[in-house]
Amino acid sequence: MVSWRGSLLHYETLVCSHPKEFKVLHQTLNTTLLHITWVILHSYIF
């Protein structure tokens, strides 16, 4: 669990040093995840 917290802290440090780039990356990841979830849900429903 120490490595998980360490990597999270490292990620937060990166976000603080490059806020604009990470905001775009984060939005892209969220959109992609939403799209994948949507596709999976639809393939199960229909």
C-alpha positions as CSV (number, residue, x, y, z in Angstrom):
1,M,0.0,0.0,0.0
2,V,3.0,2.3,0.5
3,S,3.8,2.2,-3.2
4,W,0.2,3.1,-4.1
5,R,0.2,6.1,-1.9
6,G,3.7,7.1,-3.2
7,S,2.5,6.9,-6.8
8,L,-0.6,9.0,-5.9
9,L,1.6,11.6,-4.3
10,H,3.9,11.6,-7.3
11,Y,0.9,12.0,-9.6
12,E,-0.4,15.0,-7.5
13,T,3.0,16.6,-7.7
14,L,3.0,16.2,-11.5
15,V,-0.5,17.7,-11.7
16,C,0.6,20.7,-9.6
17,S,3.6,21.3,-11.9
18,H,1.7,20.9,-15.2
19,P,-2.0,21.8,-14.4
20,K,-3.1,22.6,-18.0
21,E,-1.7,19.5,-19.6
22,F,-3.2,17.2,-16.9
23,K,-6.6,18.9,-17.1
24,V,-6.8,18.0,-20.8
25,L,-5.4,14.5,-20.2
26,H,-7.9,14.0,-17.3
27,Q,-10.8,15.2,-19.4
28,T,-9.8,12.9,-22.3
29,L,-9.5,9.9,-19.9
30,N,-12.9,10.6,-18.4
31,T,-14.5,11.0,-21.8
32,T,-12.9,7.7,-23.0
33,L,-14.0,5.9,-19.9
34,L,-17.5,7.1,-20.2
35,H,-17.6,6.1,-23.9
36,I,-16.2,2.6,-23.1
37,T,-18.7,2.2,-20.2
38,W,-21.6,3.3,-22.5
39,V,-20.5,0.8,-25.2
40,I,-20.3,-2.0,-22.7
41,L,-23.7,-1.2,-21.2
42,H,-25.3,-1.1,-24.6
43,S,-23.8,-4.3,-25.7
44,Y,-25.2,-6.0,-22.6
45,I,-28.7,-4.4,-22.9
46,F,-29.2,-4.9,-26.6
